Amino acid sequence: MASAVTQGDALLWVRVGDAGEYCDFDSLDAALEYLNELRVGKVDHWQQYGFDTPNYHGHDYISIYWGGADANPWSDLDDEDRETVENGLEENYL
């Protein structure tokens, strides 16, 4: 079950790779759909405010976190959200 995106005034923010733009989403499911469209691949390793995949790693990782309207991070995804991400991403190798 995907969690609700808003936690108080928090928004879910995603950025794909170091050169990507920050995008906010109204649900975790919508963020997963976006990430799968971009073929980011499965989670290899979680780090603060994001994760590595075979296609995006090191400084070029996937950012995903709860934050304010200015896209500054407030908190990482919790364990339930991380499990939803891990189960929702499709395996892709670029």
PEZI-V294355 format. One line per field, one symbol per residue. phi: phi as a letter, one per 30 degrees, with the letter a starting at -180 (. if undefined). burial: # if it has 16 or more other C-alpha atoms within 10 Angstrom, else .. A space follows every 50 residues. Layout:
BEGIN
phi: ???
burial: ???
END
This chain:
BEGIN
phi: .dddddbicdcdcbbcidcdcdbcbcadddddddddddhdjddcadbdil acbecbaidcccdaadadddiddcadddeddddddddcdcdbbc
burial: ....#....########......##.###.##.###..#####.....## #######..#########..#.#..##...##.##..###....
END
